[in-house]
Amino acid sequence: METIPSWMADLEDEDMAFIKKFILSSGSLKEVASLYGVSYPTVRLRLDRLIQKIQIAETAEADPYVSLVKRLAVDDKLDFDTAKILITEYRKVKEE
């Protein structure tokens, strides 16, 4: 039996449910929006964030702190400007 890819293992159950609905609707964002009862732009934004999560997992940093900050930004738990500042300052301190 094959193992789950690391990018998939890092996703939340809610993300996996979204992917399933997206696939079952043949990739129709309009249909997914209808299923969730939200607007097309809302579904598009959710898909974009999901893509970012997968990209972060695929290009996982060797440094767990940097990966954590990036995940928090993608999950809207930290804004991107703050994430950039934290990562930049962390790398400066680490180089010293």
NULUMLO-595438 format. One record per residue: residue in three letters; chain; x, y, z of N, C-alpha, C, O, CB in turn. Coordinates in steps of 0.001 Angstrom, whole numbers, m for minus. Each point is the difference from the previous one (the first is absolute). Glycine has a CB too. Layout:
N
+-----+-------+---------+---------+---------+---------+---------+---------+---------+---------+---------+---------+---------+---------+---------+---------+---------+
| res | chain |    n.px |    n.py |    n.pz |   ca.px |   ca.py |   ca.pz |    c.px |    c.py |    c.pz |    o.px |    o.py |    o.pz |   cb.px |   cb.py |   cb.pz |
+-----+-------+---------+---------+---------+---------+---------+---------+---------+---------+---------+---------+---------+---------+---------+---------+---------+
| ALA |     A |       X |       Y |       Z |       X |       Y |       Z |       X |       Y |       Z |       X |       Y |       Z |       X |       Y |       Z |
...
+-----+-------+---------+---------+---------+---------+---------+---------+---------+---------+---------+---------+---------+---------+---------+---------+---------+
END
This chain:
96
+-----+-------+---------+---------+---------+---------+---------+---------+---------+---------+---------+---------+---------+---------+---------+---------+---------+
| res | chain |    n.px |    n.py |    n.pz |   ca.px |   ca.py |   ca.pz |    c.px |    c.py |    c.pz |    o.px |    o.py |    o.pz |   cb.px |   cb.py |   cb.pz |
+-----+-------+---------+---------+---------+---------+---------+---------+---------+---------+---------+---------+---------+---------+---------+---------+---------+
| MET |     A |     837 |   m1180 |       0 |    m837 |    1180 |       0 |     884 |    1245 |       0 |     986 |      77 |     733 |   m2823 |   m1325 |     482 |
| GLU |     A |    1470 |    2216 |   m2043 |     783 |    1215 |    m104 |    m288 |     927 |    1171 |   m1089 |     m12 |     574 |    1093 |    m209 |   m3065 |
| THR |     A |     986 |    1014 |    2827 |    m198 |     976 |    1058 |    m601 |    1278 |    m581 |     105 |     268 |   m1197 |    1828 |   m1245 |    2499 |
| ILE |     A |   m2549 |    1740 |    m447 |    m589 |    1275 |    m419 |    1133 |     985 |    m236 |     917 |      95 |     816 |   m3062 |    m531 |     489 |
| PRO |     A |    2092 |    1177 |   m2419 |    1042 |    1003 |    m257 |      48 |    1026 |    1133 |   m1030 |     321 |     591 |     731 |    m637 |   m3077 |
| SER |     A |    1484 |     827 |    2786 |     149 |     926 |    1122 |    m854 |    1254 |    m175 |    m528 |     527 |     979 |    2844 |   m1390 |    m643 |
| TRP |     A |   m2460 |    1349 |   m1579 |    m814 |    1204 |    m208 |   m1458 |    m259 |     357 |    m708 |     910 |     432 |    2273 |    m173 |   m2247 |
| MET |     A |   m2010 |   m1966 |    1636 |   m1382 |    m351 |     300 |    m176 |    m244 |    1501 |   m1040 |     332 |     569 |     790 |   m1334 |   m2873 |
| ALA |     A |    1240 |     438 |    2922 |     m71 |    m292 |    1430 |     m74 |    1272 |     832 |    m542 |     m10 |    1105 |    1818 |   m2088 |   m1510 |
| ASP |     A |    m732 |    3195 |    m121 |      m5 |    1270 |     725 |   m1325 |     756 |    m109 |    m201 |     993 |     698 |    2641 |    m875 |   m1096 |
| LEU |     A |   m3342 |    m573 |    m465 |   m1268 |     700 |    m187 |   m1001 |    m378 |    1085 |      11 |   m1116 |     521 |     409 |    1186 |   m2987 |
| GLU |     A |   m1279 |     877 |    2789 |   m1038 |    m241 |     995 |   m1149 |    m765 |    m653 |    m117 |     m20 |   m1225 |     762 |    2123 |    2494 |
| ASP |     A |   m1486 |   m2727 |    m459 |   m1150 |    m756 |    m500 |    m895 |     878 |    m881 |    m528 |    m456 |   m1014 |     610 |    m997 |    3070 |
| GLU |     A |    m242 |    2701 |   m1658 |    m822 |     951 |    m747 |     571 |     208 |   m1418 |    m749 |     102 |    m971 |      98 |    1044 |    3148 |
| ASP |     A |    1985 |   m1086 |   m2273 |     648 |     149 |   m1305 |    m221 |   m1237 |    m862 |    m241 |     107 |   m1202 |    1966 |    1391 |    2236 |
| MET |     A |   m1641 |   m2666 |    m417 |    m200 |   m1249 |    m741 |   m1444 |     m95 |    m504 |    m240 |    m466 |   m1113 |    2026 |    m660 |    2508 |
| ALA |     A |   m2743 |    1565 |    m576 |   m1406 |     m11 |    m418 |    m197 |     939 |   m1189 |    m746 |    m319 |    m926 |      16 |    m207 |    3292 |
| PHE |     A |    1398 |    1684 |   m2341 |     m90 |     952 |   m1108 |     560 |    m625 |   m1278 |    m605 |     112 |   m1066 |     802 |    1819 |    2684 |
| ILE |     A |     953 |   m2583 |   m1507 |     618 |    m649 |   m1168 |    m941 |   m1058 |    m563 |    m170 |     m97 |   m1216 |    2479 |     515 |    2157 |
| LYS |     A |   m2918 |   m1207 |     m68 |    m925 |   m1038 |    m450 |   m1181 |     604 |    m762 |    m374 |    m486 |   m1067 |    1048 |    m934 |    3026 |
| LYS |     A |   m1254 |    2482 |   m1401 |   m1126 |     649 |    m672 |     437 |     597 |   m1334 |    m742 |     m56 |    m980 |    m301 |     551 |    3211 |
| PHE |     A |    2233 |      69 |   m2270 |     540 |     587 |   m1221 |     153 |   m1070 |   m1079 |    m374 |     219 |   m1152 |    1575 |    1533 |    2509 |
| ILE |     A |    m659 |   m2893 |    m991 |     199 |   m1095 |    m955 |   m1346 |    m561 |    m459 |    m209 |    m218 |   m1194 |    2414 |    m342 |    2282 |
| LEU |     A |   m3116 |     327 |    m141 |   m1304 |    m567 |    m353 |    m839 |     942 |    m862 |    m914 |    m437 |    m699 |     989 |    m853 |    2820 |
| SER |     A |     241 |    2583 |   m2066 |    m716 |     962 |    m844 |     787 |     277 |   m1282 |    m237 |     999 |    m680 |    m799 |      42 |    2733 |
| SER |     A |    1964 |   m1926 |   m2373 |     832 |     107 |   m1211 |     747 |    1321 |     m88 |     225 |     522 |   m1092 |   m1831 |   m2011 |     m55 |
| GLY |     A |    1989 |    2026 |    2297 |     777 |    1232 |      16 |    m804 |    1265 |    m234 |     574 |    1062 |    m241 |    1286 |   m2410 |    m539 |
| SER |     A |   m3162 |    1253 |     847 |    m848 |    1174 |    m217 |     m90 |     821 |    1285 |    m631 |    m409 |     974 |    m695 |    m836 |   m2734 |
| LEU |     A |    1974 |    2415 |    1739 |     m64 |     864 |    1175 |   m1410 |     523 |     228 |    m403 |     223 |    1142 |    2783 |     419 |   m1516 |
| LYS |     A |   m3130 |    m446 |    m700 |   m1394 |     445 |     145 |    m818 |   m1045 |     751 |    m810 |     334 |     865 |     996 |     989 |   m3000 |
| GLU |     A |      35 |   m2592 |    1794 |    m736 |   m1069 |     677 |     418 |    m112 |    1464 |    m838 |    m204 |     878 |     643 |   m1024 |   m3058 |
| VAL |     A |    1482 |    1360 |    2434 |     487 |     m58 |    1384 |    m590 |    1164 |     799 |    m411 |    m175 |    1147 |    2563 |    m950 |   m1902 |
| ALA |     A |   m2192 |    2303 |     151 |    m591 |    1164 |     671 |   m1454 |    m287 |     357 |    m458 |     348 |    1089 |    2008 |    1201 |   m2343 |
| SER |     A |   m2269 |   m2179 |     342 |   m1395 |    m345 |     240 |    m117 |   m1008 |    1146 |    m883 |     129 |     848 |     361 |     313 |   m3272 |
| LEU |     A |    1401 |   m1437 |    2452 |     m18 |   m1014 |    1062 |     230 |     621 |    1382 |    m630 |    m389 |     983 |    1466 |   m1301 |   m2637 |
| TYR |     A |      76 |    2660 |    1706 |     322 |     663 |    1276 |    m942 |    1163 |     299 |     m37 |     498 |    1125 |    2419 |   m1157 |   m1444 |
| GLY |     A |   m3144 |    1091 |    m685 |    m886 |    1136 |     204 |     740 |    1318 |     137 |    m411 |     884 |     752 |   m1165 |   m2429 |     324 |
| VAL |     A |    2677 |    1666 |   m1817 |     807 |    1224 |      31 |     222 |     492 |   m1427 |    m402 |    m657 |    m960 |    1545 |     m80 |    3103 |
| SER |     A |    m506 |    1886 |   m2273 |     243 |     568 |   m1323 |    1211 |    m653 |    m676 |     848 |    m609 |     653 |   m1849 |    2775 |     130 |
| TYR |     A |    1053 |   m2021 |   m2094 |    1125 |    m507 |    m784 |    1326 |     573 |     503 |     952 |    m760 |     177 |   m2468 |     526 |   m2166 |
| PRO |     A |    1616 |    1575 |    2232 |    1274 |     537 |     485 |     440 |    m604 |    1340 |    1195 |    m159 |     248 |   m1739 |    2266 |   m1451 |
| THR |     A |    m420 |   m2441 |    2060 |     334 |    m626 |    1281 |     631 |   m1375 |    m226 |     987 |    m349 |     647 |   m2878 |    1597 |     466 |
| VAL |     A |    1324 |   m2015 |   m2021 |     548 |   m1329 |    m309 |    1367 |     146 |    m668 |     918 |    m766 |     292 |   m3256 |    m180 |    m544 |
| ARG |     A |    2475 |    1918 |    m635 |    1275 |     241 |    m679 |    1094 |     337 |    1014 |    1124 |    m491 |    m108 |   m2362 |    1295 |   m1937 |
| LEU |     A |     902 |      41 |    3036 |     950 |     363 |    1047 |     396 |   m1226 |     817 |    1171 |    m185 |     332 |   m2163 |    2491 |    m235 |
| ARG |     A |      10 |   m3136 |     222 |     289 |   m1220 |     769 |     909 |    m936 |    m794 |     923 |    m593 |     559 |   m3144 |     800 |     612 |
| LEU |     A |    1964 |    m339 |   m2461 |     852 |    m832 |    m845 |    1411 |     576 |     m72 |     977 |    m747 |      69 |   m2987 |      46 |   m1410 |
| ASP |     A |    2124 |    2009 |    1205 |    1324 |     637 |     m40 |     782 |    m256 |    1286 |    1202 |    m266 |     m44 |   m2126 |    2031 |   m1472 |
| ARG |     A |     246 |   m1685 |    2657 |     672 |    m262 |    1286 |     403 |   m1464 |     120 |    1059 |    m318 |     542 |   m2378 |    2170 |     516 |
| LEU |     A |     487 |   m2724 |   m1556 |     320 |   m1426 |       8 |    1226 |    m270 |    m871 |     873 |    m786 |     368 |   m3307 |     224 |      10 |
| ILE |     A |    2490 |    1213 |   m1523 |    1166 |    m132 |    m880 |    1256 |     484 |     723 |    1052 |    m632 |     m92 |   m2516 |     947 |   m1947 |
| GLN |     A |    1359 |     797 |    2753 |    1147 |     517 |     754 |     449 |    m999 |    1068 |    1197 |    m213 |     188 |   m1996 |    2563 |    m603 |
| LYS |     A |    m159 |   m2960 |    1113 |     349 |    m993 |    1021 |     780 |   m1160 |    m619 |    1000 |    m460 |     550 |   m3051 |    1094 |     768 |
| ILE |     A |    1574 |   m1094 |   m2467 |     662 |   m1127 |    m668 |    1393 |     412 |    m464 |     949 |    m772 |     131 |   m3183 |    m139 |    m868 |
| GLN |     A |    2362 |    2114 |     201 |    1308 |     479 |    m449 |     971 |     105 |    1167 |    1173 |    m349 |    m132 |   m2280 |    1603 |   m1731 |
| ILE |     A |     626 |    m777 |    2998 |     861 |      91 |    1181 |     461 |   m1393 |     420 |    1172 |    m203 |     317 |   m2374 |    2296 |     431 |
| ALA |     A |     283 |   m3043 |    m747 |     352 |   m1370 |     381 |     981 |    m617 |    m987 |     904 |    m735 |     400 |   m3140 |     487 |     679 |
| GLU |     A |    2066 |     540 |   m2366 |     873 |    m556 |   m1032 |    1413 |     579 |      76 |     979 |    m691 |    m282 |   m2984 |     372 |   m1173 |
| THR |     A |    2096 |    1574 |    1833 |    1307 |     649 |      90 |     346 |     217 |    1465 |     519 |    1047 |     387 |    m852 |      83 |   m2627 |
| ALA |     A |      40 |   m2125 |    3027 |     169 |     107 |    1446 |    1402 |     478 |     361 |    1012 |    m501 |    m490 |   m2695 |   m1320 |     795 |
| GLU |     A |    1687 |    2784 |     551 |    1252 |     532 |     513 |     640 |   m1051 |     898 |    m680 |    m799 |     645 |    m188 |    3185 |    m771 |
| ALA |     A |    2182 |   m2360 |     146 |     707 |    m872 |     926 |    m247 |     485 |    1427 |     111 |    m766 |     957 |    1657 |     244 |   m2703 |
| ASP |     A |   m2101 |    1789 |    1870 |    m208 |     605 |    1305 |   m1482 |     m56 |     384 |    m833 |     614 |    m667 |    2820 |     895 |     288 |
| PRO |     A |   m2319 |   m2232 |    1439 |   m1401 |    m141 |     396 |    m649 |    1326 |     403 |   m1206 |     168 |    m186 |    1749 |   m2471 |     926 |
| TYR |     A |     227 |    3247 |    m193 |    m557 |    1297 |     395 |    m498 |     766 |   m1219 |   m1100 |     553 |      21 |    2648 |    m485 |    1955 |
| VAL |     A |    m757 |     m32 |   m3024 |    m378 |     709 |   m1223 |   m1233 |    m656 |    m617 |    m911 |     694 |    m451 |    3318 |     m25 |      52 |
| SER |     A |   m2442 |   m1989 |     378 |   m1172 |    m709 |    m528 |   m1253 |     326 |     802 |   m1073 |     201 |    m569 |    2568 |   m2040 |    m226 |
| LEU |     A |   m1358 |    1891 |    2111 |   m1129 |     325 |     871 |    m523 |    1402 |    m291 |   m1210 |     192 |    m122 |    2140 |   m1712 |    1889 |
| VAL |     A |     m47 |    2493 |   m1879 |    m410 |    1378 |    m263 |    m718 |      85 |   m1344 |   m1013 |     689 |    m120 |    2952 |     174 |    1485 |
| LYS |     A |   m1422 |   m1558 |   m2373 |    m644 |       9 |   m1317 |   m1386 |    m626 |      58 |    m941 |     525 |    m595 |    3191 |    m641 |    m486 |
| ARG |     A |   m2388 |   m1009 |    1796 |   m1308 |    m650 |     131 |    m997 |     907 |     722 |   m1166 |      77 |    m389 |    2303 |   m2318 |     420 |
| LEU |     A |    m683 |    2921 |    1011 |    m878 |     913 |     732 |    m484 |    1132 |    m900 |   m1150 |     428 |     100 |    2358 |    m986 |    2024 |
| ALA |     A |    m343 |    1034 |   m2989 |    m391 |    1072 |    m928 |   m1032 |    m509 |   m1003 |    m984 |     685 |    m277 |    3253 |     378 |     535 |
| VAL |     A |   m2056 |   m2233 |    m792 |    m940 |    m564 |    m968 |   m1353 |    m268 |     656 |   m1044 |     165 |    m631 |    2961 |   m1196 |    m630 |
| ASP |     A |   m1894 |     621 |    2519 |   m1242 |    m297 |     726 |    m680 |    1247 |     557 |    m977 |    m107 |     741 |    1943 |   m2099 |    m167 |
| ASP |     A |    m458 |    3386 |    m924 |    m551 |    1281 |     479 |      85 |     160 |    1513 |    m797 |     727 |     591 |    m732 |    m753 |   m2536 |
| LYS |     A |    2469 |    m635 |    2563 |     207 |     162 |    1434 |    1089 |    1035 |     259 |     261 |     390 |    1138 |    m982 |   m2772 |    m743 |
| LEU |     A |    1350 |    2814 |   m1490 |    1077 |     984 |      46 |      19 |     677 |   m1360 |     m52 |    m678 |   m1026 |    1432 |    m659 |    2734 |
| ASP |     A |   m1305 |    2672 |   m1734 |     m13 |     653 |   m1309 |    1372 |    m166 |    m677 |    1015 |    m198 |     667 |   m2753 |    1875 |     153 |
| PHE |     A |    1741 |   m1591 |   m2152 |    1202 |    m281 |    m766 |    1134 |     972 |     302 |    1161 |    m411 |      31 |   m2609 |    m527 |   m1798 |
| ASP |     A |    1145 |    2215 |    1990 |    1055 |     971 |     312 |     696 |    m355 |    1313 |    1225 |      68 |     100 |   m2504 |    1712 |   m1333 |
| THR |     A |     490 |   m2158 |    2234 |     568 |    m404 |    1285 |     826 |   m1273 |    m165 |    1070 |    m128 |     597 |   m3013 |    1185 |     613 |
| ALA |     A |    1457 |   m1989 |   m2009 |     737 |   m1243 |    m245 |    1359 |     307 |    m629 |    1014 |    m563 |     411 |   m3189 |    m693 |    m697 |
| LYS |     A |    2202 |    2134 |    m694 |    1265 |     379 |    m646 |     965 |     600 |    1004 |    1186 |    m329 |       4 |   m2401 |     723 |   m2146 |
| ILE |     A |     704 |     492 |    3000 |     858 |     639 |    1015 |     558 |   m1050 |     945 |    1197 |       1 |     287 |   m2544 |    2123 |    m433 |
| LEU |     A |     497 |   m3022 |     635 |     451 |   m1043 |     924 |    1078 |    m890 |    m628 |    1005 |    m313 |     637 |   m3272 |     345 |     435 |
| ILE |     A |    2049 |    m430 |   m2314 |     964 |    m866 |    m677 |    1311 |     736 |    m240 |    1075 |    m560 |     214 |   m2959 |    m683 |   m1303 |
| THR |     A |    1801 |    2493 |     646 |    1210 |     784 |    m258 |     809 |     191 |    1279 |    1213 |    m211 |      12 |   m2385 |    1385 |   m1894 |
| GLU |     A |     495 |    m774 |    2957 |     695 |     219 |    1274 |     563 |   m1304 |     563 |    1101 |     m21 |     549 |   m2612 |    1965 |     m93 |
| TYR |     A |     764 |   m3010 |    m592 |     467 |   m1306 |     468 |    1270 |    m407 |    m737 |     954 |    m480 |     611 |   m3317 |    m182 |     m65 |
| ARG |     A |    2370 |     857 |   m1861 |    1186 |    m365 |    m787 |    1195 |     877 |     356 |    1133 |    m482 |      10 |   m2627 |    m282 |   m1865 |
| LYS |     A |    1263 |    2037 |    2145 |    1097 |     892 |     416 |     634 |    m491 |    1292 |    1222 |     m92 |     115 |   m2367 |    2028 |   m1226 |
| VAL |     A |     293 |   m2249 |    2079 |     482 |    m475 |    1304 |     725 |   m1332 |    m166 |    1020 |    m242 |     645 |   m2920 |    1426 |     526 |
| LYS |     A |    1387 |   m2016 |   m2008 |     591 |   m1320 |    m215 |    1385 |      88 |    m637 |     864 |    m838 |     258 |   m3163 |     m93 |    m494 |
| GLU |     A |    2506 |    1967 |    m610 |    1297 |     179 |    m673 |    1065 |     516 |     937 |    1191 |    m194 |    m241 |   m2395 |     626 |   m1865 |
| GLU |     A |     788 |     224 |    3173 |     978 |     601 |     932 |     784 |   m1024 |     759 |     853 |     355 |     814 |   m2328 |    1569 |    m596 |
+-----+-------+---------+---------+---------+---------+---------+---------+---------+---------+---------+---------+---------+---------+---------+---------+---------+
END
